[in-house]
Structures are given as structure tokens and as C-alpha cells.
């Protein structure tokens, strides 16, 4: 996975401005899509992980 940013150079023609607006909308849509996917994954996975943790806990030894 590549971290970083990109620089977009744009001319002042109207077609380029439209292209930049499309690019920004697509980028925002992808960010929101990834955010919701990550949230859904966490909602589904965290209870399963907690249940697994509870199964692995060692019960304390009680001596009477």
C-alpha cells in the first residue's frame, strides 16, 4: 500500500476544472466507502474477538 499524496496540475480551461471536480467527488466517495467498510468490519469482528478472548482466559484457582 502506498502512503502519500499526489499533486494534480490543472490548466485553466473549463474542461480541466470539470475533471478536477469529478476527481474530487470520486476520491471523497472512495474515502466514505472505505470508512463504512471499516466500521462494518469492526462492528462484526469485535464481538467475535471478545468472545474468543473470554474463552482463552484462565480461571483463577480457588483454594479452600
N, C-alpha and C positions, 0 to 999 in steps of 0.2 A: 504494500500500500504506500502510496506516495503522499507525503505531507508537504504542504506548502501552499503557494498561491500562484496565480497566473496574472499576468498583466495583459490587458486587451487594449490594443491601439485601434483607434477609430478615426476615420476621416469625418469630415463634417457633412457628408452627404446624407440625405434623409433615409436612404436605404440602409446605411450603416447604423443609424440611430435605431431603426426598427429592429435590426439584427441584434443589437445590444439589449434592447428591451426583451426580445424573445429569449436571449441567453440568460438574462437575469431571472425571468419568470421560470424557465426550466431549472435553473440552479436552485431557486427557492423551493420549487415543487419537489425536487430530489432531496433537499435537506429535510423538508417536512415528512416526506415518505420514510426516510431513514430514521427520523425521530420517532414516528409512530411504530415502526417495526421494532425498534429497540425497546420502546415502552411495552409493547405487547409481549415481546420475548421475556422481559423482566417480570411482568405480571404472571406469565405462565410458568416461568422457571423457578422463581424464588420460593414458592411454597413446596415444590418438589425437593429443592436443595435443603430446605429446613427440615423436611420430613426425613431425609437421608441423614442429616446431622443428628437428629434425635435418635435414630436407630443406632448410630455409632457411639453414642455416649455411654460411658462405663457407669454402671450403677454403683453407688458407694457401698462399701462393705460395712454392715452394721453388726457390731458385736454386743451381745447382751451378757 
